[in-house]
Amino acid sequence: MDFIKNPKVTEIFNSYPTIIKEKLKFLRQLILETASETEGVIKLEETLKWGEPSYVAKHGSTIRMNQKKSVPDQYAMYFTCTTGLVSTFNVIYRDTFSFEGNRAIVFNVSDEVPETELKHCISTALRYKKVKHLPLLGM
């Protein structure tokens, strides 16, 4: 997989408090691992959207991440709210994750991130345009 890194994202990561920076870098690593393991993901681009670290693949939907400004000990992985991704994740993983409406999976800094389940969500987002017509997005 070809990864297009954006140096401005590094600047954003460095602006976060240490614990949040560590947590967001962990999410970034999960996205990179998942992209490299997901069939059909040939290129992943790292960019900034709304000033937030964001990741997009050709046939996917954008994945963003940021600290929750209203709750400083929380951070989130955001998905495009019009896709139905988060509502589907909520059906499949309602007992695993905390959700914010139809746009985010939210974590507390003290949470242990369920990696397998989150990678499943990430993989679905990276393939969104190929699975959006399937029941429960093929999950």
C-alpha positions as protocol buffer text, in pm:
chain_id: "A"
residue {
  index: 1
  type: MET
  ca { x: 0 y: 0 z: 0 }
}
residue {
  index: 2
  type: ASP
  ca { x: 119 y: 349 z: -87 }
}
residue {
  index: 3
  type: PHE
  ca { x: 96 y: 592 z: 206 }
}
residue {
  index: 4
  type: ILE
  ca { x: 104 y: 965 z: 138 }
}
residue {
  index: 5
  type: LYS
  ca { x: 216 y: 1130 z: 461 }
}
residue {
  index: 6
  type: ASN
  ca { x: 144 y: 1496 z: 537 }
}
residue {
  index: 7
  type: PRO
  ca { x: 403 y: 1681 z: 752 }
}
residue {
  index: 8
  type: LYS
  ca { x: 136 y: 1928 z: 867 }
}
residue {
  index: 9
  type: VAL
  ca { x: -37 y: 1640 z: 1046 }
}
residue {
  index: 10
  type: THR
  ca { x: 279 y: 1588 z: 1254 }
}
residue {
  index: 11
  type: GLU
  ca { x: 259 y: 1953 z: 1360 }
}
residue {
  index: 12
  type: ILE
  ca { x: -102 y: 1902 z: 1470 }
}
residue {
  index: 13
  type: PHE
  ca { x: -11 y: 1588 z: 1667 }
}
residue {
  index: 14
  type: ASN
  ca { x: 267 y: 1780 z: 1841 }
}
residue {
  index: 15
  type: SER
  ca { x: 19 y: 2047 z: 1952 }
}
residue {
  index: 16
  type: TYR
  ca { x: -187 y: 1801 z: 2161 }
}
residue {
  index: 17
  type: PRO
  ca { x: -126 y: 1726 z: 2530 }
}
residue {
  index: 18
  type: THR
  ca { x: 106 y: 1426 z: 2563 }
}
residue {
  index: 19
  type: ILE
  ca { x: -159 y: 1169 z: 2661 }
}
residue {
  index: 20
  type: ILE
  ca { x: -392 y: 1274 z: 2377 }
}
residue {
  index: 21
  type: LYS
  ca { x: -103 y: 1276 z: 2130 }
}
residue {
  index: 22
  type: GLU
  ca { x: -16 y: 918 z: 2231 }
}
residue {
  index: 23
  type: LYS
  ca { x: -378 y: 805 z: 2196 }
}
residue {
  index: 24
  type: LEU
  ca { x: -426 y: 970 z: 1857 }
}
residue {
  index: 25
  type: LYS
  ca { x: -97 y: 830 z: 1728 }
}
residue {
  index: 26
  type: PHE
  ca { x: -220 y: 487 z: 1835 }
}
residue {
  index: 27
  type: LEU
  ca { x: -540 y: 541 z: 1632 }
}
residue {
  index: 28
  type: ARG
  ca { x: -327 y: 654 z: 1338 }
}
residue {
  index: 29
  type: GLN
  ca { x: -121 y: 336 z: 1361 }
}
residue {
  index: 30
  type: LEU
  ca { x: -440 y: 126 z: 1364 }
}
residue {
  index: 31
  type: ILE
  ca { x: -560 y: 306 z: 1050 }
}
residue {
  index: 32
  type: LEU
  ca { x: -227 y: 243 z: 875 }
}
residue {
  index: 33
  type: GLU
  ca { x: -220 y: -124 z: 976 }
}
residue {
  index: 34
  type: THR
  ca { x: -580 y: -174 z: 874 }
}
residue {
  index: 35
  type: ALA
  ca { x: -529 y: -4 z: 539 }
}
residue {
  index: 36
  type: SER
  ca { x: -230 y: -227 z: 463 }
}
residue {
  index: 37
  type: GLU
  ca { x: -437 y: -536 z: 555 }
}
residue {
  index: 38
  type: THR
  ca { x: -753 y: -435 z: 366 }
}
residue {
  index: 39
  type: GLU
  ca { x: -799 y: -574 z: 18 }
}
residue {
  index: 40
  type: GLY
  ca { x: -846 y: -302 z: -241 }
}
residue {
  index: 41
  type: VAL
  ca { x: -679 y: -25 z: -44 }
}
residue {
  index: 42
  type: ILE
  ca { x: -391 y: 64 z: -272 }
}
residue {
  index: 43
  type: LYS
  ca { x: -324 y: 417 z: -150 }
}
residue {
  index: 44
  type: LEU
  ca { x: -399 y: 597 z: 176 }
}
residue {
  index: 45
  type: GLU
  ca { x: -366 y: 972 z: 202 }
}
residue {
  index: 46
  type: GLU
  ca { x: -303 y: 1156 z: 526 }
}
residue {
  index: 47
  type: THR
  ca { x: -439 y: 1509 z: 521 }
}
residue {
  index: 48
  type: LEU
  ca { x: -599 y: 1779 z: 735 }
}
residue {
  index: 49
  type: LYS
  ca { x: -973 y: 1834 z: 725 }
}
residue {
  index: 50
  type: TRP
  ca { x: -1116 y: 2100 z: 954 }
}
residue {
  index: 51
  type: GLY
  ca { x: -765 y: 2116 z: 1101 }
}
residue {
  index: 52
  type: GLU
  ca { x: -786 y: 1754 z: 1215 }
}
residue {
  index: 53
  type: PRO
  ca { x: -569 y: 1457 z: 1114 }
}
residue {
  index: 54
  type: SER
  ca { x: -765 y: 1275 z: 844 }
}
residue {
  index: 55
  type: TYR
  ca { x: -721 y: 964 z: 632 }
}
residue {
  index: 56
  type: VAL
  ca { x: -886 y: 873 z: 305 }
}
residue {
  index: 57
  type: ALA
  ca { x: -859 y: 591 z: 52 }
}
residue {
  index: 58
  type: LYS
  ca { x: -989 y: 604 z: -306 }
}
residue {
  index: 59
  type: HIS
  ca { x: -1297 y: 389 z: -243 }
}
residue {
  index: 60
  type: GLY
  ca { x: -1343 y: 495 z: 118 }
}
residue {
  index: 61
  type: SER
  ca { x: -1495 y: 760 z: 337 }
}
residue {
  index: 62
  type: THR
  ca { x: -1279 y: 1005 z: 530 }
}
residue {
  index: 63
  type: ILE
  ca { x: -1175 y: 910 z: 883 }
}
residue {
  index: 64
  type: ARG
  ca { x: -1078 y: 1199 z: 1113 }
}
residue {
  index: 65
  type: MET
  ca { x: -959 y: 1212 z: 1472 }
}
residue {
  index: 66
  type: ASN
  ca { x: -931 y: 1477 z: 1738 }
}
residue {
  index: 67
  type: GLN
  ca { x: -947 y: 1551 z: 2107 }
}
residue {
  index: 68
  type: LYS
  ca { x: -1297 y: 1632 z: 2233 }
}
residue {
  index: 69
  type: LYS
  ca { x: -1266 y: 2001 z: 2313 }
}
residue {
  index: 70
  type: SER
  ca { x: -1566 y: 1997 z: 2547 }
}
residue {
  index: 71
  type: VAL
  ca { x: -1428 y: 1697 z: 2742 }
}
residue {
  index: 72
  type: PRO
  ca { x: -1045 y: 1718 z: 2746 }
}
residue {
  index: 73
  type: ASP
  ca { x: -995 y: 1358 z: 2865 }
}
residue {
  index: 74
  type: GLN
  ca { x: -1183 y: 1224 z: 2563 }
}
residue {
  index: 75
  type: TYR
  ca { x: -1083 y: 1181 z: 2202 }
}
residue {
  index: 76
  type: ALA
  ca { x: -1275 y: 1053 z: 1903 }
}
residue {
  index: 77
  type: MET
  ca { x: -1258 y: 893 z: 1563 }
}
residue {
  index: 78
  type: TYR
  ca { x: -1498 y: 1075 z: 1331 }
}
residue {
  index: 79
  type: PHE
  ca { x: -1672 y: 945 z: 1021 }
}
residue {
  index: 80
  type: THR
  ca { x: -1880 y: 1127 z: 760 }
}
residue {
  index: 81
  type: CYS
  ca { x: -2223 y: 1155 z: 924 }
}
residue {
  index: 82
  type: THR
  ca { x: -2418 y: 1107 z: 599 }
}
residue {
  index: 83
  type: THR
  ca { x: -2268 y: 764 z: 528 }
}
residue {
  index: 84
  type: GLY
  ca { x: -2447 y: 550 z: 784 }
}
residue {
  index: 85
  type: LEU
  ca { x: -2112 y: 414 z: 903 }
}
residue {
  index: 86
  type: VAL
  ca { x: -2153 y: 508 z: 1270 }
}
residue {
  index: 87
  type: SER
  ca { x: -2518 y: 399 z: 1284 }
}
residue {
  index: 88
  type: THR
  ca { x: -2408 y: 61 z: 1146 }
}
residue {
  index: 89
  type: PHE
  ca { x: -2117 y: 40 z: 1391 }
}
residue {
  index: 90
  type: ASN
  ca { x: -2367 y: 114 z: 1669 }
}
residue {
  index: 91
  type: VAL
  ca { x: -2582 y: -183 z: 1563 }
}
residue {
  index: 92
  type: ILE
  ca { x: -2285 y: -419 z: 1551 }
}
residue {
  index: 93
  type: TYR
  ca { x: -2081 y: -283 z: 1843 }
}
residue {
  index: 94
  type: ARG
  ca { x: -2328 y: -106 z: 2073 }
}
residue {
  index: 95
  type: ASP
  ca { x: -2184 y: -286 z: 2376 }
}
residue {
  index: 96
  type: THR
  ca { x: -1823 y: -227 z: 2273 }
}
residue {
  index: 97
  type: PHE
  ca { x: -1796 y: 144 z: 2191 }
}
residue {
  index: 98
  type: SER
  ca { x: -1938 y: 477 z: 2300 }
}
residue {
  index: 99
  type: PHE
  ca { x: -2085 y: 678 z: 2014 }
}
residue {
  index: 100
  type: GLU
  ca { x: -2160 y: 1042 z: 1948 }
}
residue {
  index: 101
  type: GLY
  ca { x: -2468 y: 1054 z: 1730 }
}
residue {
  index: 102
  type: ASN
  ca { x: -2403 y: 933 z: 1377 }
}
residue {
  index: 103
  type: ARG
  ca { x: -2055 y: 1082 z: 1351 }
}
residue {
  index: 104
  type: ALA
  ca { x: -1804 y: 943 z: 1602 }
}
residue {
  index: 105
  type: ILE
  ca { x: -1669 y: 666 z: 1820 }
}
residue {
  index: 106
  type: VAL
  ca { x: -1559 y: 830 z: 2145 }
}
residue {
  index: 107
  type: PHE
  ca { x: -1288 y: 712 z: 2385 }
}
residue {
  index: 108
  type: ASN
  ca { x: -1178 y: 819 z: 2732 }
}
residue {
  index: 109
  type: VAL
  ca { x: -802 y: 838 z: 2785 }
}
residue {
  index: 110
  type: SER
  ca { x: -835 y: 557 z: 3040 }
}
residue {
  index: 111
  type: ASP
  ca { x: -1015 y: 324 z: 2794 }
}
residue {
  index: 112
  type: GLU
  ca { x: -855 y: 11 z: 2657 }
}
residue {
  index: 113
  type: VAL
  ca { x: -926 y: 38 z: 2283 }
}
residue {
  index: 114
  type: PRO
  ca { x: -1080 y: -283 z: 2142 }
}
residue {
  index: 115
  type: GLU
  ca { x: -841 y: -314 z: 1849 }
}
residue {
  index: 116
  type: THR
  ca { x: -1003 y: -596 z: 1652 }
}
residue {
  index: 117
  type: GLU
  ca { x: -1345 y: -432 z: 1656 }
}
residue {
  index: 118
  type: LEU
  ca { x: -1208 y: -86 z: 1576 }
}
residue {
  index: 119
  type: LYS
  ca { x: -1004 y: -223 z: 1286 }
}
residue {
  index: 120
  type: HIS
  ca { x: -1325 y: -380 z: 1153 }
}
residue {
  index: 121
  type: CYS
  ca { x: -1489 y: -36 z: 1160 }
}
residue {
  index: 122
  type: ILE
  ca { x: -1186 y: 128 z: 999 }
}
residue {
  index: 123
  type: SER
  ca { x: -1175 y: -134 z: 723 }
}
residue {
  index: 124
  type: THR
  ca { x: -1543 y: -74 z: 647 }
}
residue {
  index: 125
  type: ALA
  ca { x: -1484 y: 302 z: 625 }
}
residue {
  index: 126
  type: LEU
  ca { x: -1183 y: 252 z: 396 }
}
residue {
  index: 127
  type: ARG
  ca { x: -1401 y: 44 z: 160 }
}
residue {
  index: 128
  type: TYR
  ca { x: -1724 y: 241 z: 206 }
}
residue {
  index: 129
  type: LYS
  ca { x: -1798 y: 314 z: -162 }
}
residue {
  index: 130
  type: LYS
  ca { x: -1773 y: -57 z: -239 }
}
residue {
  index: 131
  type: VAL
  ca { x: -1994 y: -175 z: 50 }
}
residue {
  index: 132
  type: LYS
  ca { x: -2250 y: 106 z: 95 }
}
residue {
  index: 133
  type: HIS
  ca { x: -2515 y: -90 z: -96 }
}
residue {
  index: 134
  type: LEU
  ca { x: -2481 y: -401 z: 126 }
}
residue {
  index: 135
  type: PRO
  ca { x: -2697 y: -470 z: 431 }
}
residue {
  index: 136
  type: LEU
  ca { x: -2510 y: -347 z: 737 }
}
residue {
  index: 137
  type: LEU
  ca { x: -2234 y: -238 z: 496 }
}
residue {
  index: 138
  type: GLY
  ca { x: -2127 y: -601 z: 463 }
}
residue {
  index: 139
  type: MET
  ca { x: -2014 y: -612 z: 825 }
}
